[in-house]
């Protein structure tokens, strides 16, 4: 592998760097967007249990709402809605607070997606740049620049630089693009899940204004 990197020349190093960054983003996002991370199984049951207690006029300790808030991203939304109800705020006020919180949560779900899309776009361009560098070396080896005799070693090196960089650029861009689309799809799915169950909780706490939509 190291010999391949040497044959590809110095233009391969930027490609190697962005490939490491892209791989790190994919691993982090895959871990972060797991359903158990965003929407634990017992989160909804806990939220509706607390909602039932609030609807029946029972008081619930603030520690339970804080625990729900810290449990997950969805739990944060549920805790916000429960807190608004306990404070006696209106449905409109609850929706306003919920929407503000939801925007920050959606940003967390989409975090680094722009960077991954940029890597998928830039990688072929860097590969093309390496190809151009290799072509320059090829012409230089044939005396097109300095008027000297052609060098087979320089010719072979120039071809290696051109082909390796093109291949590496595509090898990075294709998986990065596929990963970006996949992670965006997962993030959108998690967002829809949070929105749907937050609506259900909202209707439970504010039955009179159930026609209003949560975030």
Order of alpha helices (4+ residues) and beta strands (2+ residues): alpha-alpha-alpha-alpha-alpha-alpha-alpha-alpha-alpha
